[in-house]
Amino acid sequence: MYDGHNHVDGVFTSYHTTANQEGLDQHIRGYEHAVFRGFETIKVVQAHYKEAKATGIIQLLKEDPRCNDVYIVVQGAKPGVYLRR
């Protein structure tokens, strides 16, 4: 997850919260600007998260979106121009 309620970010291994494990769902439920993605392995997600943190993407996503924001993605799974997160 890159941004959730109270601008929490982190790596979660489960979507659903249980008695034994905190899940992603409690951080994104009802938050319209949540940014998250699933990955095949924990190794892959940790690499993506580390890169997003090191390049400032995490910090950028913690800023409240403005109506005229444009996001230009030049590298990754889906490069392109996006009008919303």
Buried (B, 14 or more C-beta within 10 A) or exposed (E): BBBBEEBBBEEBEEEEBEEEEEBBEEBBEEBEBBBBEEEEEEEEBEEBBEEBEEEEBBEBBBEEEEEEEEEEEEEEEEEEEEEEB
